[in-house]
Amino acid sequence: MSAQGASIRNGHKAAIREENEKAILDAAEEVFAEYGFSGASTGRIAERAGIPKANLHYYFPTKKGLYRRVIDNIFNVWLEAANSLDDSDDPGEALTRYIHAKMDLSRSRPLGSKVWANEIIQRAPIIQDYLEITLREWTDSRTGMIQRWIDEGKILPIEPRYLLYMIWATTQHYADFGHQIATLNDGKELSDEQWEEAKRTATEIILRGIGVAV
């Protein structure tokens, strides 16, 4: 086989692998959100992904390994959203971007938020290391940034961690309690207009609470 032929073949294999992994991870996110880690089975995930169970175990030999990969994907998506905090040293602009990004993720990736919430409710038996290392490091760096805003007189003197907790609770509510919101909205998902209003309202309340003009 020529070098070009081998390259094409390897590229085709890589594409198939990427496609299969995505199908597995998407299905796993759904099943873990619905059943939690203990209640989920690799057989159910394989069925949801539309592949044989043996194929799933070829890519992910253990359920724990697959679960941690799902969590890793969720966490990385959230970290990308958090980068919006670094794009401006103006607290109103930075926090608006962050709140909107988190709200949009609650709409586009609600299952990921539910997987995370279920894990935390169970006292993080699988991902405690994420909390103690990665999340702690990220939180410490952002609380330092918020404290700098306070020291510079840009926002009111509040506890930075509690501000972050409030943002997380507010934005992820729309994912974790989506059914409740839909029920109270006459059984319908929020429309685009309602979603924008929810984002605007949450942002204005939080910013006004820390003394930022909106």
C-alpha positions in Angstrom: 0.0 0.0 0.0 1.3 3.5 -0.9 1.9 6.1 1.8 -1.0 8.1 0.4 -3.3 5.1 0.6 -2.2 4.3 4.1 -2.8 8.0 5.1 -6.3 7.9 3.6 -7.1 4.6 5.4 -5.8 5.9 8.7 -7.9 9.1 8.3 -11.0 7.0 7.6 -10.4 4.9 10.7 -9.9 8.0 12.8 -13.2 9.5 11.5 -15.0 6.3 12.3 -13.5 6.2 15.8 -14.5 9.8 16.4 -18.0 9.2 15.2 -18.5 6.1 17.4 -17.0 7.8 20.4 -19.3 10.8 20.0 -22.4 8.5 19.7 -21.3 6.6 22.9 -20.6 9.8 24.8 -23.9 11.4 23.8 -25.8 8.3 24.8 -23.9 8.0 28.0 -24.7 11.6 28.9 -28.4 10.9 28.4 -28.4 7.6 30.4 -26.2 8.9 33.3 -28.5 12.0 33.5 -31.6 9.7 33.7 -30.3 6.9 35.9 -27.2 8.2 37.7 -23.9 6.3 37.7 -25.2 3.3 39.8 -28.4 2.9 37.8 -26.9 3.2 34.4 -25.6 0.2 32.5 -23.2 -0.1 29.6 -25.8 -2.3 27.9 -28.4 0.5 28.1 -25.9 3.0 26.9 -24.8 0.8 23.9 -28.5 0.3 23.0 -29.1 4.1 23.2 -26.0 4.7 21.0 -27.1 2.1 18.5 -24.0 -0.1 18.7 -23.2 -3.5 20.1 -22.1 -3.6 23.7 -18.8 -5.1 22.7 -18.1 -2.1 20.6 -18.7 0.2 23.5 -16.3 -1.7 25.7 -13.7 -1.5 22.9 -13.7 2.3 23.2 -14.4 2.4 27.0 -13.5 -0.8 28.8 -15.2 0.3 32.1 -18.3 2.2 33.0 -16.3 4.3 35.4 -13.9 5.3 32.7 -16.8 6.3 30.4 -18.5 8.2 33.2 -15.3 10.2 34.0 -15.0 11.0 30.3 -18.5 12.3 30.2 -17.8 14.4 33.3 -14.6 15.6 31.8 -16.4 16.8 28.7 -19.0 18.6 30.8 -16.4 20.3 32.9 -14.4 21.4 29.9 -17.4 23.0 28.3 -18.1 24.9 31.5 -14.5 26.0 31.7 -14.7 27.3 28.2 -17.8 29.3 29.2 -15.9 30.6 32.1 -13.2 32.1 29.8 -15.7 34.9 29.2 -14.7 36.2 32.7 -11.2 36.7 31.4 -12.2 38.7 28.3 -12.8 42.0 30.2 -11.7 43.6 33.4 -15.0 45.4 33.6 -17.2 43.4 36.1 -20.5 44.3 34.4 -19.3 43.1 31.0 -17.4 40.1 32.3 -20.2 38.8 34.5 -22.9 39.4 31.9 -20.9 37.3 29.4 -20.4 34.6 32.0 -24.0 34.5 33.1 -25.3 34.4 29.5 -22.8 31.7 28.6 -23.9 29.5 31.5 -27.6 30.1 30.8 -27.0 29.1 27.1 -25.3 25.9 28.2 -28.2 25.1 30.5 -30.4 25.3 27.4 -28.1 23.5 25.0 -26.6 20.9 27.4 -29.1 20.3 30.1 -28.3 16.7 30.5 -24.6 17.4 31.3 -25.7 19.7 34.2 -28.0 16.9 35.5 -25.2 14.4 35.4 -23.0 16.8 37.4 -25.8 17.6 39.9 -26.6 13.9 40.5 -23.0 13.2 41.2 -22.6 16.1 43.7 -25.9 15.1 45.4 -24.3 11.7 46.1 -21.2 13.5 47.6 -19.1 13.0 44.4 -18.1 9.4 44.9 -16.5 9.3 41.4 -15.2 12.8 40.8 -14.2 14.1 44.2 -10.7 14.8 42.7 -12.2 17.2 40.2 -13.7 19.2 43.1 -10.5 19.2 45.2 -8.1 20.0 42.4 -9.5 21.4 39.1 -12.6 23.2 40.5 -10.8 24.5 43.5 -8.0 25.9 41.4 -10.4 27.6 39.0 -12.5 29.0 41.8 -9.5 30.3 43.7 -8.3 32.2 40.6 -11.7 33.7 39.9 -12.4 34.7 43.5 -9.0 36.5 43.3 -10.3 38.4 40.3 -13.5 39.4 42.0 -11.6 40.5 45.1 -9.6 42.7 42.9 -12.8 44.4 41.6 -13.8 44.9 45.2 -10.4 46.4 46.1 -10.6 48.7 43.1 -14.1 49.9 44.1 -15.8 48.5 41.0 -18.3 46.3 42.9 -19.6 46.2 46.4 -17.7 44.4 49.1 -19.2 40.9 49.0 -17.8 37.4 49.5 -16.6 36.3 46.0 -17.3 32.6 46.5 -20.9 33.3 47.4 -21.3 35.4 44.2 -20.0 32.4 42.1 -22.3 30.0 44.0 -25.3 32.3 43.3 -24.4 32.4 39.6 -24.0 28.6 39.4 -27.3 28.0 41.2 -29.3 30.5 39.2 -28.0 29.5 35.7 -28.0 25.7 36.3 -31.5 25.8 37.7 -32.8 26.1 34.1 -31.2 22.8 33.3 -31.7 20.8 36.5 -35.3 22.0 37.0 -36.3 22.4 33.4 -39.4 20.2 33.8 -40.6 22.4 36.7 -40.0 25.5 34.6 -41.9 24.1 31.7 -44.8 23.0 33.9 -45.1 26.5 35.3 -45.0 27.8 31.7 -48.2 26.0 30.8 -46.4 22.8 29.9 -44.2 24.4 27.3 -40.5 25.0 27.0 -39.4 28.6 27.3 -39.5 30.3 23.9 -36.5 32.2 22.5 -38.0 35.5 23.7 -38.7 34.1 27.2 -35.2 32.7 27.4 -33.6 36.0 26.5 -35.9 37.6 29.2 -34.7 35.1 31.7 -31.1 35.7 30.9 -31.6 39.5 31.1 -33.5 39.3 34.4 -31.0 37.0 36.1 -28.1 39.2 34.9 -29.7 42.5 36.1 -30.6 41.1 39.5 -27.1 39.8 40.1 -25.3 42.9 38.8 -27.6 45.3 40.8 -26.9 43.2 43.9 -23.2 43.9 43.7 -23.6 47.6 42.8 -23.1 47.5 39.0 -25.2 49.8 37.0 -27.3 48.1 34.3 
